Protein backbone atom coordinates (compact mmCIF):
# COMPACT_ATOMS: atom_id res chain seq x y z
CA UNK A 1 0.00 0.00 0.00
CA UNK A 2 1.42 3.40 -1.02
CA UNK A 3 1.79 6.12 1.59
CA UNK A 4 1.18 9.82 0.98
CA UNK A 5 3.72 12.48 1.93
CA UNK A 6 1.51 13.54 4.84
CA UNK A 7 1.45 9.98 6.20
CA UNK A 8 5.23 9.66 5.82
CA UNK A 9 5.74 12.95 7.67
CA UNK A 10 3.43 11.80 10.49
CA UNK A 11 5.38 8.53 10.84
CA UNK A 12 8.68 10.43 10.82
CA UNK A 13 7.50 12.72 13.61
CA UNK A 14 6.21 9.78 15.61
CA UNK A 15 9.58 8.02 15.44
CA UNK A 16 12.11 10.84 15.59
CA UNK A 17 10.60 14.02 17.00
CA UNK A 18 9.97 12.88 20.58
CA UNK A 19 13.69 12.80 21.55
CA UNK A 20 14.31 16.12 19.73
CA UNK A 21 11.48 17.85 21.59
CA UNK A 22 12.43 16.27 24.90
CA UNK A 23 16.00 17.56 24.74
CA UNK A 24 14.64 21.10 25.03
CA UNK A 25 12.79 20.28 28.26
CA UNK A 26 14.09 19.86 31.84
CA UNK A 27 15.02 16.27 32.68
CA UNK A 28 11.94 15.84 34.88
CA UNK A 29 9.58 16.94 32.08
CA UNK A 30 10.95 14.70 29.33
CA UNK A 31 8.81 11.85 28.07
CA UNK A 32 12.01 9.83 27.67
CA UNK A 33 12.65 10.17 31.41
CA UNK A 34 12.25 6.59 32.79
CA UNK A 35 9.97 7.77 35.62
CA UNK A 36 7.72 9.68 33.23
CA UNK A 37 7.86 6.86 30.69
CA UNK A 38 6.81 4.33 33.32
CA UNK A 39 3.78 6.42 34.28
CA UNK A 40 2.73 7.15 30.72
CA UNK A 41 2.72 3.51 29.65
CA UNK A 42 0.98 3.25 26.26
CA UNK A 43 0.52 7.06 26.21
CA UNK A 44 4.27 7.70 25.85
CA UNK A 45 3.88 8.89 22.24
CA UNK A 46 1.62 11.76 23.21
CA UNK A 47 2.42 14.83 21.14
CA UNK A 48 3.38 18.19 22.68
CA UNK A 49 0.92 21.09 22.58
CA UNK A 50 0.53 22.80 19.22
CA UNK A 51 0.68 26.49 20.10
CA UNK A 52 0.41 28.05 16.63
CA UNK A 53 -3.43 27.77 16.34
CA UNK A 54 -3.84 29.26 19.81
CA UNK A 55 -1.49 32.12 18.97
CA UNK A 56 -3.35 32.80 15.71
CA UNK A 57 -6.67 32.99 17.57
CA UNK A 58 -5.07 35.26 20.16
CA UNK A 59 -3.74 37.55 17.42
CA UNK A 60 -7.19 37.66 15.79
CA UNK A 61 -8.80 38.61 19.11
CA UNK A 62 -6.16 41.31 19.65
CA UNK A 63 -6.88 42.72 16.18
CA UNK A 64 -10.62 42.82 16.90
CA UNK A 65 -10.05 44.61 20.19
CA UNK A 66 -7.81 47.17 18.49
CA UNK A 67 -10.41 47.76 15.77
CA UNK A 68 -13.09 48.20 18.43
CA UNK A 69 -11.20 51.25 19.72
CA UNK A 70 -11.95 53.02 16.43
CA UNK A 71 -15.41 51.60 15.70
CA UNK A 72 -17.98 50.28 18.15
CA UNK A 73 -19.58 48.29 15.29
CA UNK A 74 -16.96 45.62 15.95
CA UNK A 75 -18.77 44.83 19.20
CA UNK A 76 -21.88 43.66 17.31
CA UNK A 77 -20.43 40.30 16.10
CA UNK A 78 -18.69 39.89 19.47
CA UNK A 79 -21.99 40.25 21.34
CA UNK A 80 -23.71 37.84 18.93
CA UNK A 81 -20.91 35.30 19.42
CA UNK A 82 -21.21 35.82 23.17
CA UNK A 83 -24.69 34.26 23.07
CA UNK A 84 -23.11 31.07 21.72
CA UNK A 85 -20.35 31.36 24.32
CA UNK A 86 -22.81 31.58 27.20
CA UNK A 87 -24.58 28.50 25.87
CA UNK A 88 -21.26 26.64 25.73
CA UNK A 89 -20.17 27.63 29.25
CA UNK A 90 -21.90 24.72 31.06
CA UNK A 91 -20.27 22.25 28.68
CA UNK A 92 -16.87 23.93 29.16
CA UNK A 93 -17.19 23.72 32.95
CA UNK A 94 -18.30 20.08 32.72
CA UNK A 95 -15.44 19.19 30.38
CA UNK A 96 -12.79 21.04 32.40
CA UNK A 97 -13.99 19.37 35.60
CA UNK A 98 -13.74 15.98 33.91
CA UNK A 99 -10.19 16.71 32.79
CA UNK A 100 -9.16 17.68 36.32
CA UNK A 101 -10.75 14.57 37.82
CA UNK A 102 -8.91 12.29 35.39
CA UNK A 103 -5.70 14.18 36.02
CA UNK A 104 -5.81 13.91 39.81
CA UNK A 105 -6.88 10.26 39.52
CA UNK A 106 -3.66 9.56 37.58
CA UNK A 107 -1.45 11.69 39.84
CA UNK A 108 -2.84 10.38 43.15
CA UNK A 109 -2.60 6.78 41.98
CA UNK A 110 0.92 7.33 40.71
CA UNK A 111 2.32 8.20 44.14
CA UNK A 112 0.03 6.02 46.26
CA UNK A 113 0.95 2.91 44.26
CA UNK A 114 4.60 3.37 45.18
CA UNK A 115 3.67 2.86 48.83
CA UNK A 116 1.04 0.19 48.22
CA UNK A 117 3.48 -1.87 46.13
CA UNK A 118 6.46 -1.11 48.41
CA UNK A 119 8.44 0.33 45.50
CA UNK A 120 9.09 3.75 47.00
CA UNK A 121 12.63 2.79 48.03
CA UNK A 122 13.32 1.53 44.51
CA UNK A 123 12.09 4.87 43.17
CA UNK A 124 14.35 6.78 45.53
CA UNK A 125 17.31 4.63 44.44
CA UNK A 126 17.06 5.93 40.87
CA UNK A 127 19.77 8.40 39.76
CA UNK A 128 17.42 11.35 40.16
CA UNK A 129 17.05 13.83 42.98
CA UNK A 130 13.94 13.76 45.14
CA UNK A 131 12.83 17.00 43.53
CA UNK A 132 13.16 15.50 40.04
CA UNK A 133 11.23 12.40 41.12
CA UNK A 134 8.33 14.48 42.45
CA UNK A 135 8.25 16.76 39.41
CA UNK A 136 8.43 13.74 37.09
CA UNK A 137 5.37 12.24 38.78
CA UNK A 138 3.48 15.51 38.34
CA UNK A 139 4.43 16.12 34.71
CA UNK A 140 3.68 12.51 33.76
CA UNK A 141 0.08 13.01 34.86
CA UNK A 142 -0.15 16.23 32.83
CA UNK A 143 1.46 14.64 29.76
CA UNK A 144 -1.02 11.78 29.89
CA UNK A 145 -3.93 14.22 29.57
CA UNK A 146 -2.23 16.64 27.19
CA UNK A 147 -4.85 16.17 24.46
CA UNK A 148 -7.57 17.19 26.92
CA UNK A 149 -5.50 20.19 28.05
CA UNK A 150 -5.32 21.37 24.44
CA UNK A 151 -9.08 21.05 23.99
CA UNK A 152 -9.70 23.03 27.19
CA UNK A 153 -7.28 25.73 25.97
CA UNK A 154 -9.02 25.84 22.58
CA UNK A 155 -12.39 26.35 24.27
CA UNK A 156 -10.93 29.22 26.27
CA UNK A 157 -9.44 31.08 23.31
CA UNK A 158 -12.37 30.57 20.92
CA UNK A 159 -15.47 30.74 23.12
CA UNK A 160 -14.31 32.37 26.34
CA UNK A 161 -13.02 35.55 24.71
CA UNK A 162 -16.47 36.83 23.73
CA UNK A 163 -17.82 36.31 27.24
CA UNK A 164 -14.80 38.07 28.75
CA UNK A 165 -15.17 41.09 26.45
CA UNK A 166 -18.87 41.55 27.19
CA UNK A 167 -18.26 41.30 30.95
CA UNK A 168 -15.73 44.15 30.84
CA UNK A 169 -17.85 46.20 28.44
CA UNK A 170 -20.66 46.14 30.99
CA UNK A 171 -18.37 46.89 33.92
CA UNK A 172 -16.35 49.62 32.18
CA UNK A 173 -18.30 51.19 29.27
CA UNK A 174 -15.99 52.60 26.56
CA UNK A 175 -17.93 55.89 26.59
CA UNK A 176 -16.61 56.68 30.07
CA UNK A 177 -13.48 54.50 30.34
CA UNK A 178 -11.90 54.75 26.88
CA UNK A 179 -9.81 51.71 25.91
CA UNK A 180 -9.82 50.27 29.44
CA UNK A 181 -12.32 47.44 28.66
CA UNK A 182 -10.24 46.34 25.65
CA UNK A 183 -7.02 46.29 27.68
CA UNK A 184 -8.61 44.41 30.57
CA UNK A 185 -10.26 41.95 28.17
CA UNK A 186 -6.95 41.09 26.52
CA UNK A 187 -5.17 40.72 29.87
CA UNK A 188 -7.98 38.50 31.17
CA UNK A 189 -7.83 36.37 28.01
CA UNK A 190 -4.07 35.92 28.38
CA UNK A 191 -4.58 34.98 32.02
CA UNK A 192 -7.28 32.45 31.08
CA UNK A 193 -4.92 30.78 28.61
CA UNK A 194 -1.97 30.59 30.99
CA UNK A 195 -4.01 29.47 33.99
CA UNK A 196 -5.23 26.27 32.26
CA UNK A 197 -1.82 24.50 32.27
CA UNK A 198 -0.95 26.16 35.59
CA UNK A 199 -4.08 24.78 37.25
CA UNK A 200 -3.44 21.36 35.72
CA UNK A 201 0.05 21.35 37.22
CA UNK A 202 -1.30 22.58 40.57
CA UNK A 203 -3.97 19.86 40.65
CA UNK A 204 -1.43 17.14 39.84
CA UNK A 205 1.01 18.50 42.45
CA UNK A 206 -1.71 18.50 45.11
CA UNK A 207 -2.74 14.94 44.21
CA UNK A 208 0.87 13.72 44.38
CA UNK A 209 1.30 15.40 47.79
CA UNK A 210 -1.85 13.82 49.21
CA UNK A 211 -0.91 10.49 47.65
CA UNK A 212 2.40 10.61 49.51
CA UNK A 213 0.76 11.79 52.74
CA UNK A 214 -2.16 9.34 52.83
CA UNK A 215 -0.55 6.47 50.88
CA UNK A 216 -4.04 5.65 49.63
CA UNK A 217 -5.24 6.33 46.10
CA UNK A 218 -8.89 6.70 47.12
CA UNK A 219 -8.21 9.07 50.02
CA UNK A 220 -5.81 11.17 47.95
CA UNK A 221 -8.25 11.39 45.03
CA UNK A 222 -11.26 12.37 47.14
CA UNK A 223 -9.27 14.85 49.25
CA UNK A 224 -7.79 16.51 46.17
CA UNK A 225 -11.19 16.71 44.46
CA UNK A 226 -12.71 18.34 47.55
CA UNK A 227 -9.92 20.89 47.93
CA UNK A 228 -10.05 21.79 44.25
CA UNK A 229 -13.82 22.26 44.45
CA UNK A 230 -13.45 24.82 47.24
CA UNK A 231 -10.49 26.45 45.48
CA UNK A 232 -12.49 27.12 42.32
CA UNK A 233 -15.56 28.09 44.34
CA UNK A 234 -13.56 30.69 46.26
CA UNK A 235 -11.77 32.13 43.23
CA UNK A 236 -15.01 32.45 41.26
CA UNK A 237 -16.85 34.03 44.20
CA UNK A 238 -14.11 36.67 44.40
CA UNK A 239 -14.81 37.57 40.77
CA UNK A 240 -18.38 38.49 41.72
CA UNK A 241 -17.30 41.16 44.21
CA UNK A 242 -17.88 44.81 43.37
CA UNK A 243 -14.42 46.32 43.87
CA UNK A 244 -12.18 49.07 42.54
CA UNK A 245 -10.07 48.83 39.41
CA UNK A 246 -6.80 47.90 41.14
CA UNK A 247 -8.43 45.11 43.15
CA UNK A 248 -10.28 43.95 40.01
CA UNK A 249 -6.99 43.61 38.13
CA UNK A 250 -5.54 41.68 41.06
CA UNK A 251 -8.53 39.30 41.23
CA UNK A 252 -8.90 38.74 37.48
CA UNK A 253 -5.30 38.88 36.25
CA UNK A 254 -2.75 38.36 39.03
CA UNK A 255 -4.45 36.00 41.49
CA UNK A 256 -5.43 33.29 38.92
CA UNK A 257 -1.74 32.95 38.01
CA UNK A 258 -0.08 33.52 41.37
CA UNK A 259 -2.35 31.22 43.41
CA UNK A 260 -1.84 27.98 41.43
CA UNK A 261 1.89 28.68 41.06
CA UNK A 262 2.33 29.18 44.82
CA UNK A 263 0.15 26.18 45.71
CA UNK A 264 2.08 23.95 43.29
CA UNK A 265 5.39 25.19 44.74
CA UNK A 266 4.23 24.44 48.28
CA UNK A 267 2.98 20.97 47.27
CA UNK A 268 6.28 20.07 45.60
CA UNK A 269 8.30 21.24 48.61
CA UNK A 270 6.04 19.40 51.03
CA UNK A 271 6.14 16.17 49.00
CA UNK A 272 9.95 16.33 48.92
CA UNK A 273 9.93 16.71 52.71
CA UNK A 274 7.65 13.67 53.10
CA UNK A 275 9.91 11.53 50.93
CA UNK A 276 12.98 12.65 52.87
CA UNK A 277 11.28 12.02 56.22
CA UNK A 278 10.19 8.50 55.35
Secondary structure, 3 states (H helix, E strand, C coil): CCCCHHHHHHHHHHHHHHHHHHCCCCHHHCCCCHHHHHHHHHHCCCCCCCCHHHHHHHHHHHHHHHHHHHCCCHHHHHHHHHHHHHHHHHHHHHHHHHHHHHHHHHHHHHHHHHHHCCCHHHHHCCCCCHHHHHHHHHHHHHHHCHHHHHHHHHHHHHHHHHHHHHHHHHHCCHHHHCCHHHHHHHHHHHHHHHHHHHHHHHHHHHHHHHHHHHCCHHHHHHHHHHHHHHHHHHHHHHHCCCCCHHHHHHHHHHHHHHHHHHHHHHHHHHHHHHHHHC
